[in-house]
Amino acid sequence: MDKLKKRLRRESVKPAFIEVLPGRMKGKAGESLSLECSVSGYPSPKIQWLRNGVTLIPQPKGRYSMFYDGECATLSFDSLTPSDIGTYTLLCENSAGTATTQVNLDIENPTIIIEKDGIPPKFLNPKQKLVKKNIDGEAIKLKAEIIEGTEPITFRWILNKVQIQDSIGFKYSREGKDALLTIKDAFPEDSGIYTCIAENKYGVNRCYIELSISGKFLTDFWIQ
């Protein structure tokens, strides 16, 4: 009986790539592109895509989508732009270990999507500091003010190299052209450098907001 149990008990197997990413790829601006990679392992590995070390989060109406059927992991772009240039890493992990493969993506002729009279996003204050004192479970609103840029403009918020997902706890919104991130229940551990990435088809720009939550008195002020 013990021998039968041993035969039936499947051992964990570290993730391994059946087909790795190509190392280098070129895409054309405005065209679609898919990155595909086959992986094995037991239990079935968890899949994570990163761009330049930052975790990519699926966006229902975003420019890219992710799919994993248990064997093949796919990252698809609907329409490439110059801002998609970078190093993409596929991280596979299970209880037996991890495996990674990566590709450097370049965009051919990115100027073909640059249209006359288009303006990339520009922030009023690209680097800010926000200090909040005596905050314990209260809402905090971060604002990245845009002074120019041709619509439509899309926004992403990042904290500690991880993209923040639009949710009840961390809510994305717009106020005119400005991008807002509302932290519903803020605590000192929410302190850090928040990056707002604004992008349109003419370019991409970033705003860094250093948030510090601490102290005994209820005050707030901006340092520019």
GUVOTOR-45091 format. One record per residue (C-alpha): residue in one letter; x, y, z. Coordinates in steps of 0.5 Angstrom, whole numbers, plus 500, padded with zeros to 3 digits. Layout:
N
AXYZ;...
# end
This chain:
224
M500500500;D506505502;K509503495;L503505491;K502511495;K509513493;R507512486;L501516486;R504522490;R507526484;E513530486;S514538485;V517540479;K521546478;P518551472;A522550466;F521553459;I520549453;E520555449;V524561451;L523568449;P527570443;G532575447;R531581442;M525583438;K523588433;G516591432;K513596428;A509602431;G502602431;E502594429;S500589434;L505584437;S505578441;L510575446;E509567447;C513562451;S511555453;V513553460;S512546464;G512545472;Y508542477;P504544480;S502549475;P507555475;K504562477;I506567471;Q508574472;W510579466;L515585468;R517591464;N524594466;G523590473;V516593474;T510588474;L505589469;I498588471;P492586466;Q488592464;P481591461;K481597457;G489597456;R493597450;Y496590452;S493583455;M495577458;F493570457;Y496563460;D493556459;G497552463;E502551458;C503557454;A504565457;T502570452;L503578453;S499581447;F500589445;D494592441;S498597438;L505599439;T508605441;P515608443;S513607450;D513600449;I520599448;G524596454;T526589457;Y520584458;T521579463;L517573464;L517570471;C514563473;E514560480;N511554484;S513551490;A519547487;G522554485;T523559479;A525561472;T525567468;T526569461;Q526575458;V526579451;N529586449;L523590445;D525595440;I520599436;E522600428;N520607425;P517610432;T516617428;I511614424;I505615429;I507622431;E502627428;K503634427;D501639432;G500633437;I503635444;P506629449;P503630457;K507635461;F506635469;L506642472;N511639478;P514633476;K517632483;Q513633489;K513631497;L507631501;V507630508;K501628512;K501628519;N496624524;I493620519;D490613521;G485610516;E483616513;A483618505;I489621502;K488624495;L495625490;K494629485;A499630479;E497636475;I497636467;I499643464;E499640457;G498634453;T493632447;E488627449;P486622450;I491621455;T492615459;F495614467;R498609471;W500609478;I506605481;L509604488;N515601489;K516598482;V509595482;Q503598478;I497600483;Q491597480;D485601480;S480599486;I476601492;G482602496;F486605491;K482609486;Y484612479;S480618477;R481625473;E480632475;G480636468;K486634465;D489632472;A490625474;L488623482;L490617486;T485616492;I488612498;K481610501;D484608508;A491611509;F496609514;P504610515;E506604511;D503607505;S508612505;G513611499;I514614492;Y508614488;T510615480;C504617476;I505615468;A502619463;E502617456;N499619449;K501617442;Y505623442;G510621448;V510619455;N512623462;R512621469;C511625476;Y514623482;I510624489;E514622495;L508621500;S510621508;I505619513;S507620520;G507625526;K502627532;F498633529;L493633523;T496638518;D498637511;F503641506;W506641499;I513642498;Q515643491;
# end
